[in-house]
Amino acid sequence: MLKSLRYPAVPLITHDPYFSVWSFSDKLTGTWPTHWTGAPSSLSGFIRVDGQAYRFCGDLRSVPEMEQLSVEVFPTRTVYTFSASGTKLTLTFLTPALPHNLDILSRPVTYVVFDVEPIDGKEHKVELYFDVDATICVDTGLQKVVWGRFKHSELDLMSVSHEEQRPLNRVGDNLRIDWGNAFMAIPSTYQAQTAIELNTITRERFTQSGTLPACDNLSMPRRANDKWLCMAAVFDCGTITSRTSRHLMLAYNDIWSVEYLNRRLPAYWKRDGMEFGQMLEAANREYNVLKKQCEKYDAMLLETCTQAGGEKYAAVCALAFRQAISAHKLVADIDGTPLFFSKENFSNGCICTVDVTYPSAPLFLLTQPELVKGMMIPIMDYAMTRRWKFPFAPHDLGTYPLANGQLYGGGEHDETDQMPVEECGNMLLLAGALFTLNHEKAFVKKYWTLLTTWANYLKGKGYDPERQLCTDDFAGHLAHNTNLSLKAILALGAYAQMAEALGDKNAAEYMELAQNHAQSWIKDADDGAYFRLAFDRPESWSQKYNLIWDRLLGLNLFPSSIAEKEMAHYRRIQNRYGLPLDNRESYTKLDWITWSAALTGKRDDFEALVNPVFDWLNDSPSRIPMSDWYDTITGKQVNYYSSEGKQIGFQARSVVGGVFIKLLEDRKVIEKWSPAALLKK
């Protein structure tokens, strides 16, 4: 029986780069929940059992804590259990992140569910309290907020917002949203007490009497952290003799979500003119149905992951699922097309980065190909404008949330610090994956001229790359990169594969080129017991994670002995917490470890490389949302200095979607998880 994973951080509210709240401790009472960046975004919860108050969420030391019995992260839910005074509380943060249903996935609503029951055979009088503070709607607590209520027949609605509403007014990495409205919504049938007041007042009133102030605080505007304003709710459950359930909804209306090529775009759920109140009504009515759907989805996905890679692998996937999704924003273009914009969390804040899309794609190739297309379309449409003058693919579209053109490296102006081989290879391989695994022929045909341009670039520049960056840009520039060469060779093979299926006359030429390059690579990269980091560097090695596409796409450009030799080397030299990225440093990338682990297709090899990742998550002293860049000896997140001079490291990034690559081995599994198959059930 697998022991419970000690999560480095626990997802609570996970929707997009702004509406994202986590617990950074073992116990939900150990620290205050925060935004994924660590900035305040506090939640707190209390229970009164027969008049005695206990806390189950938040670090208010003046109130005794319930005993936390367990915490478990599922793909769409986080479930805590607590006990005190003969009662058990099950607290669930339910985010219906169901990729096969984009309307539901896009809703910015998390259900907070309270299930309380006696466990000593006695009756108990129970009241529940929950609050969220006003920092959830501002970048810093120094900003001023205003608040109010909305009249609604089905819901008790409270809202807080920044005093100054300027949607999409700023860009950057270590920033929170300061426009739109945060909501707490409680079904009217519960007849809950609610208040918008200083949390010192609401918490003290509840712990002493089980009630809230009769009136809201009217002294506005005020700084969000000025004695900490909050929205609070109290449920009087009465005397309970069996399991009793209550729930509320935490939601966010961001008005405008992303600006793309100078047009402001709303969240996807708004595309047909739905108002925020209507969306909340639907979310309230569908709660019971969605709860059951999420429980079923979680069980199915974890069973699939366990069958593919074991229980430890399934636990890693469960933690990665919502993190990967919530590092994106799903919006609707002016014609309703879904566009899925990533943010490089604590990396550089870029939006729609191609070499972030590439590693994150396995989750979405499995669960919703429309989201892969939604990441690719903005890049491809931009590359076809007159602004993009280069024969290779762009790197990004700007800094989140403004996707108005590439900023990285030389931007639109020159080739300085561009990643030409990297991004061309990424886009061609993603197109090949959509074509081969998801049967997206029409999509590929639409962009065939552009894909051909990028294939032509790799034809001349891909095999022996000049000195340039790759997706692992933190490792610096490198010439003759053998793993980058692999990407180019396989991308040419994928292009040839698509070309043949489309009847393109150049298919045979490109396949022959890819085959010849593969044979040359085997000789030029060989260093005896493994293959080199760079063609001109003997006694060097690196993970050849890009090789995975040879098997997944059925290209068969390389004999299986190549992966076997690499795997034998990996298993010999990996450290306590996993396989280093290459011979230069002891750090690694989480996404690439899982890709390398899947190279041979053998279960034993896969578990040998992935099980140390589970151990790292369990032991890492870096208490943050899952990092994808860490040291394989110490288990610590690798830090660097940001442009603001702050020491930070990769965390809460979308690339962890790459851990699902193991599930792309089996075409029957892909079909089982297709949106069409799931929507039939």
N, C-alpha and C positions, 0 to 999 in steps of 0.2 A: 504494500500500500504506500503510495507516494506521500511523503510528508508535505505539509502545507508550505508554500513558498513564502519567505519573508520578503515582501515586495519593497524595492528601494523607495517607491512612492506609489500611492494608491489613487487611481482616477475616481473622482466623484461626479463632476459635471464636465462633460467633454464633447464639445460641439465644433468649435473652430478656434483659430489662434487667439481670439479675444475672450470667448465665453468658455473658460477652461479652468476648473478648480480641482486641486489635488490635496491629499494629505501626505505630508513628508515624514511620517513617523509610523512606528509599529502599531501604536494605539491611536484611535481617532481622538482620544483625549490627550495625547502626548504633546501635540502642538496645535496651533490654529491652522485650519485649512488655508491654502493660499492659491493664487494664480500660478500657472506652471512656471513662471519666471521667479517665483518666490515672493512677489509683491503681495501685500495684504488683500484678501478677498474672502473674509472670514465667514464661516458658518458656525452656529452653535446649537446644541440640543440638550434638553433636560427632560427628566421624567420625575413625577411625584408618585410614590407608591405609599398609600395610606398616610399621606401628609409629609413623608420624608422625601426630600429632593436629592436627585443624583444627576450627574452629567454623563452623556454618552458621546458628545461631540464638542470639541473646543477645550482650551487649556485654562479654564477659570478655576484656579486651585482652591478657592474658598468653598466650593461645592464638591462633596465627595463623588468619586467616579464610580460608574457601574463597572463590574468586572467584564472585560472584553474576552469573550470565549473564542471568537474566531473572526477572520476576515478572508474572503475569497473573491478573486476577480474573475468574472466570466466575460466573454466578448462584449455583451451589451449591458452587464450589470455588475455592480460591486455590492457584496452582501456582508454586513457585519452582524454578529450576534453578541448580546450582552445579557447579564443577569444581575439582579439586586432584589433583596427583600421578597424572595419567593416568586419573582416574575422573570420572564425572559422576553427580551426585546430583539426582534430582527429588523434591522435598518437596511433598506435597499435603495441604492441610487440607480435608477433605471433610465438609461438613455437608449431609445429604440433606434440604434444605429444599424438599420437593416439596408444594406446596399442594394438589394434587389428591388426595393421600393423607394425611389428617389424622393417622392413627396414626403414620406415619413422620415427618411434620412435627413432631409433638409430642415425639418422643424427644429427650431432652437428651444426644445423643451426637455427637461429632465424631471422625472417623477421621483419624489422622495417619499418612500413608503415605510410606514411604521406598523409592524405586526407585534402585538404584545399579548402574552398569555401567562396564566399562573402555572407554576411548575411544582408547587408544594401541596396541591390539592385544596387550597383555601381560596376564598374570595378576596379580591384586592381592589381598592379604589385607586384609579389611575388617571393622571393627567399628563399630557405630552406638550412640550414646547419646542419650537424651532425658529431660528432667525437667520437672516442673511444681512450683512452690513453694507452700507452704501458705497464702500470702495469698489464694489463689483462693477460700477458704471463709470469709473474715472481712472485716469492713468496714475495719479498720485493722490494720496489722502489730503493734500493741500488744496485740491480743487474743490470748488463749492458745488453743492448739490441742491436740488429741489425735489419735492415728492408730492404724491397725491393718490387719490383713489378713482376707480372707474366703476360706474354703475353697470351691473350685469345681472341678468336673471338667474344664471346658473353658477356663477363664480363670484367669490369675494376677491377683488383685484386690488393690489397695492403696487405702487411703482415708484422708483427713484431714478433720477437722471442728472447729468451734468447741467449746471446752470446755463452754460453757453453751448448751444447746439451747432456744431460745424462738422457735419459728416465728412469723413475721408480727409480730415484736415492735416494729417501728419503721417509721416512714414518713419520706419525704423524697426529695429529688432527688439530691444528691451523696452517695449511700450505696451500699454493696455488701451482699450477703447475708451473714449470720452465723449461719445455721442450715442444717441438712441436711448432706450429705456429698459431697465431691468424690472422684472415683474415677479411677484409671488402671487400665485393663484390657488385658491382653496375652494373645493366644491361646496356650494351653499348648503347642501344636504347635511353636512357635518355640523353646521351651526357653530363654527369655530369662533373664538375671540381673536381679533386682529388689532394690531397697533403699529404705527410708524413713530418711533420714539427713540431716545437714547438707550443703547443696550444695557447700560448700568441700571436704568429704571425698569425696563421690561424684565430683565433677568431676576432682579431682586424681588419685584412684585410676584413673579411666578413662583420662585423658590419658597417664598413666605406664605403665599395664599392660593397659588394655582390659578391666578387670574392675570389680566393685563390692564394697563390704564384705560379708562373709558374713552379718552380723547387722544387724538394724534398731536404730536408736537407741531406747532404752527410757526416756530421761529426759523423761517427760511429766507434766503438761502444760508447755508452754513458749510464750513469745511467738512468733508466726509469723515475726517479723523478727529474732528472736534467733539470729543466725548462719544464718538462712534455711533452715529445714527444707524438704525436698523429697521427692517421690516420683520415683524414677529407674528407668529400664530400660536394659539393654544387650543388643543383638542381635549375636551372633557369626555373621557371614555366611560365614565361612570364606574360602577362596581362590576368587574369582569370575572366571569367564571370559565371562559373559554377564549380561544384566539380571537382577538379583535383587531381590525385593520383600519387605518386611516392613511390618506396620502395628500400631498400637495404638489404643485408644479412650480418649478423655477424656470423662467423663460426670459428671452432677450430679443427685443425688436431693434435691429441695428439700422433701420431705415434704408440706407444704401450700404452694400457690402464691399464692393470692389469697383475700382475704375479701370476699364480696359480700353486702351487706345482712345482715351479721352471721353468715353461714354460711361456713365454711372450705371451700375447693374445691381438689381436687388437679389435677395436670396431666392433660391429656386422655387420655394413654396409659394412665392408671391406672383409667379409668372402669369397666372390667369386672373389676376386682380383680387385675390383673396386678401381680406383685411386681417390684421393681427388678432382682433377679437374672434373672428370666425375660425382662425387657425386654433386658438385656444379652446374654443367650443368643441371643435373636432377632436382635439387631443384629449379633452375631458371625457367626451362620449366614448372614445375608443380605448380608454385606459385598460379595461379588463381584457379586451381582445389583444391589444399590443403586449400586455404583460405575458399572456400565454404564448404569443408568437415568439417573444424574446427568449423565454425559458426553453422553448422547443428548439429555436435556432442555436442557442448556446450549447445545448446538449448535443445536437447534431454536429456542430463544428468541432467541438472538443473530441467527440468520438472519431471524427475523420482525422484530426491531427494525431490522436493517440495511435490509431491504426497505422498511420504513415510513419511516425517518428518516435512514438513512445510518450509516456505520461509527462516527462520533463519537457519535451518539445511542446506538448499541448499547453502546458502552463506558460511557457514563453509566448506562444501564440495568443493566448487569452489576454495577456498583459499588453501585447503589441496592437491588438485589434483597434480599440477605440483611440489609442494614441495616434496611430497612422491616419485614421479618418479625421480626427479633430485638428490635425496640423494643416487642414485644407478648409476652403470655403466653397460650398456648392452654390453657384449662382445661375441665373438664366440670362442668356444673351437676348438681344432685342427681338429675335425670332423664336425664342423659347428654348434654343439649344442649351443643354446643360454644359457648363464650363466649371472645371474643378481646379481651383487655384491653390497651390501649396505655398507655405511660408517656411523659409529656412530658419526655424527656431534656434536661437543662440548659435547661429552659424554666421550669417551676415544679413539676415532679414530679407533676402531676395524673394521675389514672388515668381512662381511658375518656372523654377529652375529645372532644366532638363536632366542634369545629373543628380537631382533629387527625385524626379519623376521615375527615372530608370530603376533605382533600387526599390522604390516603394511599390512598383507596379504589380508584383505577384499577387498581393492581396486582392487587387482590383481586377486583374485578369481572371482570377478565380470567381469573384463574387459579383462583379458588375463592369463589363467592358466599356459601358458608356462613360464611366469615370476615367478610364484610361484615355479614351478619346477626348474627354473633357479636359484632361491635362495637356494633350498634344495639340488640339485645335488652335488654342491661342498662339502657341509658338509657330505653328505652320502658317496660319493666316498672316501673322506678323512678318514671317520670313518672305511672304509673297508680295509685301508692300515695297514701294520704292525706297523706303527708309533703310531696309536691310540690303546692303550692297555686296555682301560676301557670298562666296560659293559654298559655304558650310553653314551648319545649323547654329542658331543663337544659343546662348547660355541661359538667359533669363529674360524677364520682361520688366524689370525695375525692382523697387522695394515695396514690400507689402504695406498697404493694400492698393497701391497704384501700379497697375500693369501697363505702363505707357511706353515701354521700350527698354532695351537692354542697357544696364548700367555697369555690369561687371567688366573688369579688365578695360579694354579699349572701347567698350560700349559699341555705339554705331559708327565710331570714327576711325579706328585702326585695329590691327590684329594683336595689340599688346595684351598679354595674359589671356588670350582667348583659349578655348579648348576645342579646336576644330575637329580633330579625330574623335575625341571623346563624344561630343554632342552629335555628330553625324552618325557614329556607330550606335549611340543610344536610340536615336529616333528611328533608324532603320530596323534595329532589333525589336523595338516596341511595335513598329508597324508589322514586322514579320510575326511577332507573337499574336497580335490581334488577328492577322490573316490566317495563321495556321491553327491556333488554339481556339479562337472565337469566331472564325468564319466571317470576318469583317471585310469582305471583298469590295463592297461599294465604297467603304471609307478609304481603302488603299487606292482604288482607282481614281477617286477625286483628287488625291494629292500625288499622283504618280509622277508628274513632271518634276515636282519638287524633290521627291524621293530619288528620282533619277539624277538630279543635280548633285545630291549628297553622295550617292553611290559613285558618281564620276570623281568626286573629290577624293574619296577613299581609294579609288582605283589608282590615283597618282600619289597619294600621300599616306595611305594607311598602313602599309606593311612595315616600314621601318620609320616610325614617327620621329619627327624632328624634336628638338628640345622644347617641351611644352608641358602644361599642366594636364592632369587628368582629374577624374572626380575626387580622388584623394589629394586635393590641392594643398592640404596642410602639410603634405610630405615634400612639397616643393617641385620645381621643374625637373624634368628628367628626359633625356634623349634615349631613343632605341628601346623604349618600354615594351617588354614582351607581352605583358597582359593587355596593354592598349593595342598592340598589334593583333592579339587574339580577337579583341572586340571588332577591329576593322575587318579581319578575315571572315568572321562569322556574320558580320553585317552584310558583307558582299554576298555571302552564301544565302542569307535570308532574302536579299534583294533578288538574286537569281531564282530562288525558289518561287517568289511571288511573280516574277517576270514570266516564268514558264507557265504558271497557272493562268496568267492574264493573256498569254499568247504574244508576249513581247519578243521580237526577233533577236534581242540582245541577250536573252536568258542563257544560252549555251556559253557565250563569251564570258559572262560574269561568273558562271559556275566553274568554268575551267580556270579562270583567274583565281578564284577562291581555293580551288583544289591545289593548284600549283603553289600558292602562298602557304597553304597548310603544310605541304611537304617541305618547303624551304624552312618554315618556322621550326619544325621538328629537329632539323639539323642545326640551324643557327642558334637556337635557344638552349640546346642540350648542354648540360653541365655534369653529366654522369648519373648521379642518383636523383637528380631533379632538374628543373628547367630554370633558367636564369631570370633575375629581375630585369636586366637589360642585356641586349645582345652582346654588348661590348664589356660586360662585367662578369668575369669568371668568379666562381665561388660566391655568387649572390643568388638569392631566391626570393620569390614572392608568391602570394596566393594567386592562383589563376582562376579566379571566380567567374570571369567572363566565359570560360569554356563551357559552363553549364548549358548554354543555349545550343551547343552542337547536338546534345542529346535531346533536349526538350523540343526542339524544332525538327528533329529528325534529319539534320543536315548531313551528319556522318562524314564530316571533313577530316576528322582526326580519329585514329584507332583508339580503342578503349584503353590500350596500354599506356597512353599519355596520362589519362586521369588516374590510372592505377599507380603509376610511378610517383606522381605528385602526391597522392593520398598517403602512400607509404612514408614519404618524407614528412608530411604534415603530422602524422601520428607519432613519428619519432621525436619531433622537436617542439610540439605544443607545450605551453606552460599550464600552470594550475588553473587559470581562468580562460584558457583558450589559445587559439593559434594566432601568433602575431601577424600583422599585415605583410611584413617582409623582413629581411635580415637586418634592416637599419635600426629598428626600434622595437621595444617590447609591447607597444600599443597595437590595438587591433580595431576593426570595424565589425560591429555585431551583424549587420546585414551580410557582409561578405563572408563571414564565417559560415553562415547557414548555406550560402551558395556553394562555397568550397566543400562543405560537408556532403552536399548532394551530387558531387561530380561523378562518382562511380555508380550511383544508383543503388548501392548496397546499404542495407539497414545498419549493419555493424559499423561501417565507416561513418555513417551519418550520426549515430548516437555517440560515437567516440569523440566527435568534434563538437556536437551540440550540448551534450551533458555538462561540460565545463561552463557553458553559458548560463545554465540553470544555477550552478554553484556560485557563479559571479553575481547574479541577481540576488541570490540569497545572502551573500556575504559582503557585498560592496559597501564600503563606508560612505560612499557618495549617495546621500539620501535625496534623490531627485527623480523626476519622471525619466523613465528608461533612457540612458545615454546609448548612443551607437558608436562612441569613440572612447575606449577605456584601456587601461594598462592591464595586460594579462598576468602580471606578477603581483601587483598590489591590489588590483580590482578597483582602483580609483578612476573616476572620470578624468580624462585628460583636459587640462585647462589651457587657455590662451588669453591674451589681452585683446579686448574688443577695441573698436575705434574710439570708444568713450574712455578707454584706459581701465576698464573693469576686467577682472579675472573671471572668465566664464568658460563653459564647455558645452559641447553638443548635448541637448536634452529635449525631450518632448518632440522629437522630429518625426517626420512622416516616413523616413527611410526604413523604419522597423517593419513596415508592411512587407519588406523583402523576406522576412522569416517564413512566409507562407510559400516560398518557392518549391518546397518539397511536394506540395499538393498538386503542382502542375505536371508532375511526372505521369499521372494516370489520366488519360482522356475521359474515362468514365467518371472520375471524380470531378473533372471540370464540367462535364455535362450535368452531373447531379447538382452542382452549385450554381448553375446558370440561372439568371433571373427568370427565364421562361419556365424552368423546371420548378423553382421555388414558388412562383406565383400560382402554379396549378394546385399546390398543396393547401 
